[in-house]
């Protein structure tokens, strides 16, 4: 089982990005590390650290159920996009390793989807 993030424009030809549940968790853990915290320490991910302790534009993505939950607004997408691109640039400077390369590709595809949501003024849906 996995999940897909896609624009809420009703067009199945719009860009999307998908992961296995394990792959999505690993991707979000790496994003959290880039933001200076460990995702497993956070409330909702096995820990008890509150999200109010964290300040990141990526919170709507990181503090979201794998499947279901609220859609992310166009404003959320717009706020996350610059930080996601900055992290992707940082990752590209790190030593090459296979999982990192997959995370870079996933981040780049997610950026395409976020940009589409912003440009079209639609929400990002988790399914």
C-alpha positions as a Markdown table, in Angstrom:
| # | Residue | x | y | z |
|---|---|---|---|---|
| 1 | Unk | 0.0 | 0.0 | 0.0 |
| 2 | Unk | 1.2 | 3.5 | -0.7 |
| 3 | Unk | 0.1 | 7.0 | -1.1 |
| 4 | Unk | -0.1 | 9.7 | -3.8 |
| 5 | Unk | -0.1 | 13.4 | -3.5 |
| 6 | Unk | -1.8 | 15.2 | -6.3 |
| 7 | Unk | -3.6 | 18.5 | -7.2 |
| 8 | Unk | -7.2 | 18.8 | -6.4 |
| 9 | Unk | -8.1 | 19.9 | -10.0 |
| 10 | Unk | -10.0 | 16.8 | -11.0 |
| 11 | Unk | -7.7 | 16.2 | -13.9 |
| 12 | Unk | -6.0 | 12.8 | -13.8 |
| 13 | Unk | -3.3 | 14.0 | -16.2 |
| 14 | Unk | -2.0 | 16.6 | -13.7 |
| 15 | Unk | 1.3 | 15.8 | -12.1 |
| 16 | Unk | 1.5 | 13.7 | -9.0 |
| 17 | Unk | 4.0 | 12.1 | -6.8 |
| 18 | Unk | 3.7 | 8.7 | -5.0 |
| 19 | Unk | 5.5 | 6.6 | -2.4 |
| 20 | Unk | 5.1 | 3.4 | -0.5 |
| 21 | Unk | 4.2 | 4.2 | 3.1 |
| 22 | Unk | 7.8 | 3.2 | 4.1 |
| 23 | Unk | 9.3 | 5.3 | 1.4 |
| 24 | Unk | 7.2 | 8.3 | 2.4 |
| 25 | Unk | 8.2 | 7.9 | 6.0 |
| 26 | Unk | 11.9 | 7.8 | 5.1 |
| 27 | Unk | 11.4 | 10.9 | 2.9 |
| 28 | Unk | 9.8 | 12.9 | 5.6 |
| 29 | Unk | 12.4 | 11.7 | 8.2 |
| 30 | Unk | 15.1 | 13.1 | 5.9 |
| 31 | Unk | 13.2 | 16.4 | 5.5 |
| 32 | Unk | 12.8 | 16.6 | 9.2 |
| 33 | Unk | 16.6 | 16.0 | 9.7 |
| 34 | Unk | 17.3 | 18.8 | 7.2 |
| 35 | Unk | 15.1 | 21.0 | 9.4 |
| 36 | Unk | 17.0 | 20.1 | 12.5 |
| 37 | Unk | 14.8 | 17.6 | 14.3 |
| 38 | Unk | 14.0 | 13.9 | 14.4 |
| 39 | Unk | 10.5 | 13.0 | 13.2 |
| 40 | Unk | 10.2 | 9.9 | 15.4 |
| 41 | Unk | 10.5 | 12.2 | 18.5 |
| 42 | Unk | 7.4 | 14.2 | 17.4 |
| 43 | Unk | 3.8 | 13.7 | 18.6 |
| 44 | Unk | 2.0 | 11.5 | 16.1 |
| 45 | Unk | 5.2 | 9.7 | 15.1 |
| 46 | Unk | 5.9 | 7.8 | 18.3 |
| 47 | Unk | 7.3 | 10.6 | 20.4 |
| 48 | Unk | 5.9 | 13.2 | 22.6 |
| 49 | Unk | 7.5 | 16.4 | 21.4 |
| 50 | Unk | 4.8 | 18.9 | 20.4 |
| 51 | Unk | 4.8 | 20.4 | 17.0 |
| 52 | Unk | 4.6 | 23.9 | 18.6 |
| 53 | Unk | 8.3 | 23.3 | 19.4 |
| 54 | Unk | 9.1 | 23.3 | 15.6 |
| 55 | Unk | 9.3 | 26.1 | 13.2 |
| 56 | Unk | 9.4 | 25.0 | 9.6 |
| 57 | Unk | 7.5 | 25.9 | 6.4 |
| 58 | Unk | 7.3 | 22.1 | 5.8 |
| 59 | Unk | 5.1 | 21.4 | 8.9 |
| 60 | Unk | 1.9 | 20.9 | 6.8 |
| 61 | Unk | 3.7 | 18.1 | 5.0 |
| 62 | Unk | 5.6 | 16.7 | 8.0 |
| 63 | Unk | 2.7 | 16.8 | 10.5 |
| 64 | Unk | 0.1 | 15.1 | 8.3 |
| 65 | Unk | -1.4 | 11.6 | 8.4 |
| 66 | Unk | 0.0 | 9.3 | 5.6 |
| 67 | Unk | -3.5 | 8.9 | 4.2 |
| 68 | Unk | -6.5 | 11.1 | 4.7 |
| 69 | Unk | -6.4 | 14.2 | 6.8 |
| 70 | Unk | -7.1 | 17.6 | 5.5 |
| 71 | Unk | -6.0 | 18.7 | 2.1 |
| 72 | Unk | -3.1 | 21.2 | 2.0 |
| 73 | Unk | -4.1 | 24.6 | 0.9 |
| 74 | Unk | -2.7 | 26.6 | -2.0 |
| 75 | Unk | -1.1 | 28.9 | 0.6 |
| 76 | Unk | 0.5 | 25.8 | 2.3 |
| 77 | Unk | 1.9 | 24.7 | -1.0 |
| 78 | Unk | 3.3 | 28.2 | -1.8 |
| 79 | Unk | 4.9 | 28.4 | 1.7 |
| 80 | Unk | 6.5 | 24.9 | 1.4 |
| 81 | Unk | 7.9 | 25.3 | -2.1 |
| 82 | Unk | 10.9 | 27.5 | -1.5 |
| 83 | Unk | 12.1 | 25.5 | 1.5 |
| 84 | Unk | 11.7 | 22.2 | -0.3 |
| 85 | Unk | 13.8 | 23.6 | -3.2 |
| 86 | Unk | 16.4 | 24.8 | -0.8 |
| 87 | Unk | 16.7 | 21.5 | 0.9 |
| 88 | Unk | 16.9 | 19.7 | -2.4 |
| 89 | Unk | 19.8 | 21.9 | -3.3 |
| 90 | Unk | 21.5 | 21.1 | -0.1 |
| 91 | Unk | 21.0 | 17.4 | -0.6 |
| 92 | Unk | 22.6 | 17.6 | -4.1 |
| 93 | Unk | 25.8 | 18.8 | -2.4 |
| 94 | Unk | 26.0 | 15.8 | -0.1 |
| 95 | Unk | 28.0 | 12.6 | -1.0 |
| 96 | Unk | 26.1 | 10.4 | -3.4 |
| 97 | Unk | 24.2 | 7.5 | -2.0 |
| 98 | Unk | 21.2 | 5.6 | -3.6 |
| 99 | Unk | 18.5 | 6.5 | -1.1 |
| 100 | Unk | 19.5 | 10.2 | -1.1 |
| 101 | Unk | 19.2 | 10.2 | -4.9 |
| 102 | Unk | 15.7 | 8.8 | -4.6 |
| 103 | Unk | 14.8 | 11.5 | -2.1 |
| 104 | Unk | 16.2 | 14.2 | -4.4 |
| 105 | Unk | 14.0 | 12.9 | -7.2 |
| 106 | Unk | 11.0 | 12.6 | -5.0 |
| 107 | Unk | 11.6 | 16.2 | -3.7 |
| 108 | Unk | 11.9 | 17.5 | -7.3 |
| 109 | Unk | 8.7 | 15.8 | -8.3 |
| 110 | Unk | 6.9 | 17.1 | -5.2 |
| 111 | Unk | 8.1 | 20.6 | -6.1 |
| 112 | Unk | 6.5 | 20.1 | -9.6 |
| 113 | Unk | 3.2 | 19.2 | -7.9 |
| 114 | Unk | 3.4 | 22.0 | -5.4 |
| 115 | Unk | 4.1 | 24.5 | -8.2 |
| 116 | Unk | 1.2 | 23.2 | -10.2 |
| 117 | Unk | -1.1 | 23.6 | -7.1 |
| 118 | Unk | 0.1 | 27.2 | -6.6 |
| 119 | Unk | -0.2 | 28.1 | -10.3 |
| 120 | Unk | -3.7 | 26.6 | -10.7 |
| 121 | Unk | -4.9 | 27.7 | -7.2 |
| 122 | Unk | -5.9 | 24.2 | -6.1 |
| 123 | Unk | -5.3 | 22.1 | -2.9 |
| 124 | Unk | -2.9 | 19.3 | -2.6 |
| 125 | Unk | -4.6 | 16.0 | -1.8 |
| 126 | Unk | -3.2 | 13.0 | 0.0 |
| 127 | Unk | -4.6 | 9.6 | -1.1 |
